[in-house]
């Protein structure tokens, strides 16, 4: 029982997915409403200044490097896209102020796996 507790504790508190830091994490932001793009927003936060914003173009998965900055300890602003509340994991898109529910993905590879389903 002790080993299970230690494994759970380490996984929960030391895992990249559950940490407070967004660097090195993949994020999916989606809404129940129909969108022009037809698939969720996907981001990979590469470092403290850059995120990769994924999209599909000509049946290929691509990404734009977008600058982002921490507006305050809880709010990120992604260049030309919108803001993400890190606590509630809600993205507010710049166009129309539409709200998207975000969730962490297990890895950057998961972005490609999920986007391949839309090709």
LOSELUM-467426 format. One record per residue (C-alpha): x, y, z. Coordinates in nm, 2 decimals. Layout:
X, Y, Z
X, Y, Z;
...
END
This chain:
X, Y, Z
0.00, 0.00, 0.00;
0.29, 0.24, 0.08;
0.44, 0.19, -0.26;
0.11, 0.27, -0.43;
0.08, 0.59, -0.22;
0.44, 0.70, -0.31;
0.38, 0.64, -0.68;
0.05, 0.83, -0.67;
0.21, 1.12, -0.47;
0.51, 1.15, -0.71;
0.29, 1.12, -1.02;
0.05, 1.39, -0.89;
0.29, 1.64, -0.75;
0.59, 1.60, -0.98;
0.42, 1.52, -1.31;
0.46, 1.78, -1.59;
0.08, 1.77, -1.65;
-0.02, 1.88, -1.30;
0.25, 2.14, -1.23;
0.17, 2.50, -1.21;
0.42, 2.59, -1.48;
0.28, 2.58, -1.84;
0.62, 2.54, -2.01;
0.65, 2.20, -2.18;
0.28, 2.14, -2.17;
0.03, 2.07, -2.45;
-0.32, 2.22, -2.43;
-0.65, 2.16, -2.62;
-0.91, 2.43, -2.61;
-1.26, 2.35, -2.75;
-1.62, 2.47, -2.75;
-1.95, 2.29, -2.79;
-2.05, 2.54, -3.05;
-1.97, 2.49, -3.42;
-1.66, 2.68, -3.53;
-1.53, 2.78, -3.87;
-1.21, 2.58, -3.82;
-1.40, 2.27, -3.73;
-1.16, 2.14, -3.47;
-1.02, 2.26, -3.13;
-0.73, 2.49, -3.07;
-0.41, 2.31, -2.98;
-0.10, 2.47, -2.82;
0.23, 2.35, -2.71;
0.41, 2.59, -2.47;
0.77, 2.54, -2.58;
0.94, 2.79, -2.36;
0.86, 3.10, -2.15;
0.80, 3.32, -2.46;
0.68, 3.09, -2.74;
0.39, 2.86, -2.80;
0.32, 2.65, -3.10;
-0.04, 2.71, -3.22;
-0.14, 2.41, -3.44;
-0.37, 2.41, -3.73;
-0.46, 2.21, -4.05;
-0.39, 2.35, -4.39;
-0.40, 2.16, -4.72;
-0.45, 1.83, -4.53;
-0.13, 1.89, -4.34;
-0.08, 1.96, -3.97;
0.12, 2.28, -3.92;
0.19, 2.53, -3.65;
0.26, 2.90, -3.61;
0.51, 3.01, -3.35;
0.32, 3.27, -3.13;
0.46, 3.49, -2.86;
0.28, 3.47, -2.53;
0.32, 3.66, -2.21;
0.19, 3.62, -1.86;
-0.04, 3.92, -1.79;
-0.06, 3.82, -1.42;
0.00, 3.51, -1.23;
-0.31, 3.35, -1.36;
-0.36, 3.50, -1.71;
-0.17, 3.43, -2.04;
-0.21, 3.63, -2.35;
-0.13, 3.45, -2.68;
-0.04, 3.68, -2.97;
-0.33, 3.73, -3.22;
-0.54, 3.45, -3.05;
-0.66, 3.54, -2.71;
-0.61, 3.49, -2.34;
-0.60, 3.17, -2.12;
-0.70, 3.17, -1.75;
-0.46, 2.92, -1.61;
-0.68, 2.85, -1.30;
-1.01, 2.78, -1.48;
-0.85, 2.67, -1.81;
-1.08, 2.90, -2.01;
-0.95, 3.05, -2.33;
-1.12, 3.37, -2.45;
-1.07, 3.42, -2.82;
-0.99, 3.77, -2.95;
-1.25, 3.75, -3.22;
-1.60, 3.76, -3.07;
-1.47, 3.69, -2.72;
-1.59, 3.33, -2.75;
-1.50, 3.10, -2.46;
-1.32, 2.77, -2.50;
-1.27, 2.50, -2.23;
-0.91, 2.39, -2.22;
-0.75, 2.07, -2.09;
-0.40, 1.95, -2.06;
-0.28, 1.67, -2.30;
-0.04, 1.41, -2.19;
0.23, 1.52, -2.45;
0.30, 1.72, -2.76;
0.26, 1.39, -2.96;
-0.10, 1.38, -2.84;
-0.17, 1.70, -3.04;
-0.07, 1.53, -3.36;
-0.26, 1.21, -3.28;
-0.58, 1.41, -3.22;
-0.54, 1.64, -3.52;
-0.49, 1.34, -3.75;
-0.85, 1.25, -3.67;
-0.96, 1.56, -3.85;
-0.77, 1.49, -4.17;
END
